[in-house]
Amino acid sequence: MGVFTKEAEVSTPLPPAKAFKAFAVDIENLMPKVAPQTVKSVEVLEGNGGPGTIRKITFAEGHGLSHAKHKVDVLDKDNLVYAYTVMESDFFNNKIEKISYDIKFVAAADGGSTVKVAATFYTAGDTEVTPDLMAQIKEASEKRALVMKAIESYVLANPDA
């Protein structure tokens, strides 16, 4: 098994507590509402939203994936830290065992937030990290970013959400 990490920082005009609520706490409700062309449904299979919760995301027809299962590892409302593991997905194609995301929401000088994301990929067996695999990861990351932008737009347009 190989392990590699990709780190990114993303800015959002949402203040840290609001961004954390939207992208960590309310994400299961917001994804299918704001991006029905991508996410058909999010079902809680186990848990109450906190650590140990397992969610099944069913993607919309034509998205290229059918589903993914996520397990919440950390949901720290005081320190605005959210960590989860994608433990099953047809994206993996026997090349990826799991993907762990560690996300921290930090106040930015403009009143918004900087969202710091570390994604750790665990390859299956002796799978090598090839340019093709990296291209697939980049494409999936871009699709994920579009859903996050849709959530951001929704929360900005609906401040009480």
N, C-alpha and C positions, 0 to 999 in steps of 0.2 A: 504494500500500500504506500502510495506517495501522498504527501501533504503539501499544499501550497496555499498562500494567503494573498488575497487582493484587498487593498485598502482604498477607501475613497472618502472624500468629504463633499457633502452636498449642502448648498444653502437653500433655505426656505424663509419666506417672510413671516411664517408662523412663529410666535414666541415658543420657547422650549416646552413649556407645560402643554400647550395646545398641540404642538407637533407630536409630542409623546402620546397624548391621548388619541390623536387621529391615526398615527402610524403604528401604535403598539396596542393600545387598549381597545379602540373601536374598529380596528382594521377588518375584523370578520364581518361587521355590518356594512362598512363603507365600500369595500372592494366590489361586491356585486351591484351595489347601488350606483356607483359612479363609473364603473367600467364593465357594464354588462356584455360588451362586445368581446371582452377578454375573460372575465370571471363569471361563470354561471351561478355558482353558489359556494358558500363556505359553511361547513357543518362542523360543530364541535362534537367530536367522537367521545371525548373523555375530559373531565375537569370543568373548571369554572372560569377560565380565562387566565388564571395565574400559572405559576410554574407547574409543569406536569401536564398542562392542557394539550390535547392533541386535536388538531384541526385538519379536515380534509377540504382542500380547495379543488373544485371541479371547474375546469376551464370551458369556455364557450366553444361551440363547433367552429372549426376552421382556425383555431388558435395555434394548432400544431402540437399541443399537449393535451392529455385528457385530465390528469389530476396530479396533485402533490399532497403529501402529508407533512405537517409541521408539528414539532413539539416545542412548547414554550419552556425555555431553560431558566430565564431570569425575567422578572417583570418588577423592576425596582422603581416605584413611583417617586420616592424621595430623591434619588440620584439620577432619575431619568435615564435608566439603562434598561435595554430590552435585548434579550438574546434568545435565539431559537435555532432549531436544527431542522433542516429539510431531510427527513429520514426515508422518504419514498417519493419517487416521481418517474414518469416515463421519460423524462429528460435524461435520466441517468444512463440509459442504454447499456447497462452493465459496465460502464466506464467510471462512474462516480458511486461511491458508497454512501456518502452523506455530505451535506454542506452546512456548516455552522456559521451563523451571523451574530456578531456582537455589535450593538448599535448604542451610541451615546448621543444625547441631545444636549447641545451646549449653547448658551446665550451668545448671540452675535452683537456687535457694536450697534447695528442698525435696528435693534429690537426684535429681529427675527432669530433664527437658529442656524447653527452649523450642525449637520447630522454626520457624525463620524461612524463609518461602517467598515468593519473588518469581516470579510467572508473567507472562511477557511474551507477548502475543498479537500476531501479525502478520496483518492482514487481507489477503485476496486482492483484487488489482486495486484498484478504487475503492470497495470495500465500506465502507459507513458503519457506525459503531458505533451501533446502534439499541437502544431498550429491549428489543425482542424478542431481539436477539442477546445482550444482557447477561443476560436471563432464562435463556436456554439455557446460558450459561456458568455462571451461579449453580447451576442444576439439576445440571449435570455435576460441579461442584465439591462439591456436597452428596453425590452418589453416591460420588465419590472419597473423601470424608471418612469415609463409612461403611465402606469397605474398609479404610482406615487404622486405624479404631477396632477392626475385627475382627482385624487383625494385632496391634495393641497388646494386646488381650484374650488372644489366643493366646500371645503371648510372656510376658505376666504369669502365665498359667496353666501355662506350660511353660518355666521359667527356663533350662533347658539347651538350649533351641531356638536 
